[in-house]
Amino acid sequence: GAVVSQHPSRVICKSGTSVKIECRSLDFQATTMFWYRQFPKKSLMLMATSNEGSKATYEQGVEKDKFLINHASLTLSTLTVTSAHPEDSSFYICSARELGQEGTEAFFGQGTRLTVV
Amino acid sequence: GEDVEQSLFLSVREGDSSVINCTYTDSSSTYLYWYKQEPGAGLQLLTYIFSNMDMKQDQRLTVLLNKKDKHLSLRIADTQTGDSAIYFCAETRYSSASKIIFGSGTRLSIRP
């Protein structure tokens, strides 16, 4: 199946700093990528939908200035957590749909464990 | 209430069948999915079913969809220790630009 690569897999940062997470579709083109956040023992919460070449669509309650999303190409979307706070510590997962296959499966990255100290 | 609901835990004896249940609320759901998540890992798509299907079988996995009751189930035959994981039910809706909405996940544990 198609591969989505997420980097880094783990990151520790200090409060107040920013951290960037990359999501790449390795062998397909994705016009749409999704960013999820997973709290311990909880389900995945959709944060935003990243659209190539346009602004991301954020879910209700998600601060767009806090979680900056850039989808500059058909294979790369980035999530930047700005001015990180310990409450931002979480497991972030991206997913991507193949161009023209929006009705079927989405492929998920392996996730990024963010710890803010 | 939640759009997609699952029970949180299921314990099964090794070799028995596991049945994980899911209910959803939106009748415009187009695709329904089952994902598996092992500890500290991302999500692995196990199988999916289109909303006009009743059943889909893939080796040890059987998905049943009751669209009238908005009920989806995943049956794992001959459950093995490697099946221990969290299983997420998910849906996409025609009206939601292909967003995937997840249930809370069911933690499957296998006892000897």
Interface residues (C-beta under 8 A of the other chain):
Chain A: G1 Q6 T32 F34 Y36 K42 S43 L44 L46 T49 T57 I93 S95 R97 E102 G103 T104 E105 A106 F107 F108 G109 Q110 G111 R113
Chain B: T30 Y31 Y33 Y35 G40 A41 G42 L43 Q44 L45 Y48 F88 T92 A97 S98 K99 I100 I101 F102 G103 S104 G105
